[in-house]
Amino acid sequence: MEKQSFDLAAYADASRTGPCFVCRLVARDPAFSHEILYEDDENIAFLNRYPTLYGYTIVAPRRHREHLASDLTESEYVRMQLLVRRVAVALEATVPCERVYVLSLGSQQGNAHLHWHVAPLPPGVPYEQQQYAALMAENGVLAWDAEDAAAIGEQLRVALVRLS
C-alpha cells in the first residue's frame, strides 16, 4: 500500500485546539467516524484514521482519562492492557508482521486522552525505517479509504471475537 503526504501542521493544530478525538469517537460524532474494532463499557479499540502501518490500531478508555497512574485504577489499567494484548494478537493473526509496536503517546498539549498505539510492522522493512521511523506521519500515511478500513476492520473484529 502506497503512502501519501500528511499535513502534520494541520493535524497538530486540530489536536491542540479541537475537541478530544477519542471523546468525539465515543460520542459517535458523524464528522469523526472511525472503524471501531471493539468496545465495552470501559474501553474502545479502533483503526487509526491516519495509519503509517496497515492495521494500526488505537486502544483507549471510553471515559476521558489523561493520566495513566492517577486516572486509572490498577484493575482498569490491567483490563485495558489485556485489550491491548488481544489487539496485538489479533493483528499478528490477521496481517503479516515482524513485530507489533505498543506505545502510549499524547500530551497535555494535544491528544490528551490516554491511548495506546498498537501498530504491526510488516516483515522486510529495512532497519532504518523501523521503530519510530515506521510510526512517524512525517514519513507519510497509508493511502486508504473507508472500504479498505472496513475490510481490515472486519478481519480484526473476527480475530478479536475468536480471542474472547
Phi and psi in degrees as a GROMACS rama.xvg file:
@    title "Ramachandran Plot"
@    xaxis  label "Phi"
@    yaxis  label "Psi"
@TYPE xy
-75.4696  154.75  GLU-2
-102.199  150.802  LYS-3
-123.614  159.115  GLN-4
-66.2528  158.514  SER-5
-133.749  132.908  PHE-6
-82.419  85.765  ASP-7
-64.6555  -35.6828  LEU-8
-63.5904  -43.7594  ALA-9
-66.4872  -39.7085  ALA-10
-62.9643  -46.2694  TYR-11
-61.3651  -41.0665  ALA-12
-63.1811  -45.1189  ASP-13
-64.1767  -39.5922  ALA-14
-72.8478  -22.6368  SER-15
-92.398  -26.2503  ARG-16
-116.174  -17.5885  THR-17
-91.0139  178.121  GLY-18
-67.9988  161.891  PRO-19
-60.0671  128.934  CYS-20
-68.4774  -36.3912  PHE-21
-71.5446  -43.5278  VAL-22
-61.7209  -37.4194  CYS-23
-63.2223  -41.3699  ARG-24
-66.3868  -46.9856  LEU-25
-61.1688  -36.2951  VAL-26
-76.976  -3.53921  ALA-27
62.5635  40.7608  ARG-28
-59.3433  116.274  ASP-29
-63.9092  -21.8468  PRO-30
-81.6178  -2.24702  ALA-31
-137.396  49.566  PHE-32
-80.2331  147.803  SER-33
-135.079  165.383  HIS-34
-83.9191  106.293  GLU-35
-83.5936  130.689  ILE-36
-99.9224  -32.6448  LEU-37
-161.263  144.959  TYR-38
-157.115  148.057  GLU-39
-137.376  -164.775  ASP-40
-65.1905  -25.2817  ASP-41
-106.585  -38.9565  GLU-42
-130.4  162.473  ASN-43
-141.988  144.551  ILE-44
-127.904  133.601  ALA-45
-150.144  157.485  PHE-46
-70.8456  139.64  LEU-47
-61.4295  132.371  ASN-48
-71.3604  -24.8276  ARG-49
-126.748  68.5532  TYR-50
-75.2522  141.327  PRO-51
-96.597  -16.4052  THR-52
-133.317  144.031  LEU-53
-66.0667  122.746  TYR-54
95.1874  1.2741  GLY-55
-54.8012  120.748  TYR-56
-121.777  148.904  THR-57
-113.637  136.717  ILE-58
-121.954  131.536  VAL-59
-149.442  156.639  ALA-60
-70.2786  146.098  PRO-61
-66.9074  -42.2596  ARG-62
-78.306  147.482  ARG-63
-65.8357  112.701  HIS-64
-127.857  140.552  ARG-65
-118.409  -22.5398  GLU-66
-123.157  124.435  HIS-67
-61.0771  -48.6758  LEU-68
-76.5157  -40.4785  ALA-69
-97.9387  -16.9012  SER-70
-100.624  -13.2592  ASP-71
-118.673  138.529  LEU-72
-73.9821  167.097  THR-73
-60.4089  -42.5521  GLU-74
-68.1347  -36.0519  SER-75
-63.0864  -43.5736  GLU-76
-61.5165  -46.2825  TYR-77
-61.9667  -43.6765  VAL-78
-62.3471  -39.2876  ARG-79
-66.4829  -41.8071  MET-80
-66.9111  -32.6936  GLN-81
-63.4277  -37.9149  LEU-82
-68.1156  -41.9828  LEU-83
-56.3166  -45.2877  VAL-84
-64.2121  -43.3397  ARG-85
-59.8633  -41.7198  ARG-86
-62.0018  -43.5229  VAL-87
-61.3186  -43.4508  ALA-88
-64.2222  -42.1257  VAL-89
-62.2035  -41.4931  ALA-90
-62.1601  -46.2494  LEU-91
-61.3003  -30.5515  GLU-92
-82.0555  -15.0946  ALA-93
-110.823  -40.4951  THR-94
-121.585  143.646  VAL-95
-61.8776  128.646  PRO-96
-149.815  142.983  CYS-97
-82.3862  -34.4341  GLU-98
-159.265  152.822  ARG-99
-110.211  121.611  VAL-100
-84.5455  138.832  TYR-101
-133.157  121.709  VAL-102
-155.287  156.524  LEU-103
-108.472  126.324  SER-104
-124.275  -177.041  LEU-105
112.795  174.481  GLY-106
-163.281  162.959  SER-107
-64.42  -19.5032  GLN-108
-88.1638  -11.7454  GLN-109
-178.228  142.892  GLY-110
52.9693  51.0336  ASN-111
-70.9257  -24.5264  ALA-112
-61.854  124.682  HIS-113
-56.2221  131.65  LEU-114
-158.696  155.551  HIS-115
-114.201  139.782  TRP-116
-96.3528  128.868  HIS-117
-124.898  103.948  VAL-118
-127.464  122.315  ALA-119
-85.3975  121.461  PRO-120
-84.4121  121.387  LEU-121
-69.5427  155.115  PRO-122
-63.8348  149.875  PRO-123
86.8175  0.742187  GLY-124
-72.0714  127.164  VAL-125
-56.4395  144.171  PRO-126
-52.0105  -39.5716  TYR-127
-64.9944  -18.4139  GLU-128
-105.043  9.14643  GLN-129
-93.58  -175.379  GLN-130
55.0201  -130.988  GLN-131
-59.0864  -36.4796  TYR-132
-58.8756  -35.5292  ALA-133
-71.1917  -22.9472  ALA-134
-96.9301  -13.8136  LEU-135
-79.047  121.267  MET-136
-65.2356  -20.1198  ALA-137
-58.3923  -25.0641  GLU-138
-89.9136  7.57177  ASN-139
102.369  158.964  GLY-140
-120.535  157.124  VAL-141
-64.6956  137.101  LEU-142
-84.7848  97.3909  ALA-143
-142.948  169.826  TRP-144
-131.379  -174.13  ASP-145
-60.8768  -35.365  ALA-146
-65.3253  -43.1583  GLU-147
-62.5301  -44.4476  ASP-148
-62.1672  -42.053  ALA-149
-63.8634  -38.4794  ALA-150
-65.9161  -51.5515  ALA-151
-69.9473  -33.0574  ILE-152
-59.6726  -44.3168  GLY-153
-64.1175  -42.5951  GLU-154
-61.9076  -41.4457  GLN-155
-70.5903  -37.621  LEU-156
-61.7177  -42.9451  ARG-157
-60.9924  -44.869  VAL-158
-63.8462  -39.7452  ALA-159
-65.9956  -37.9789  LEU-160
-63.5915  -42.2097  VAL-161
-60.3185  -30.6324  ARG-162
-84.3974  -7.8957  LEU-163
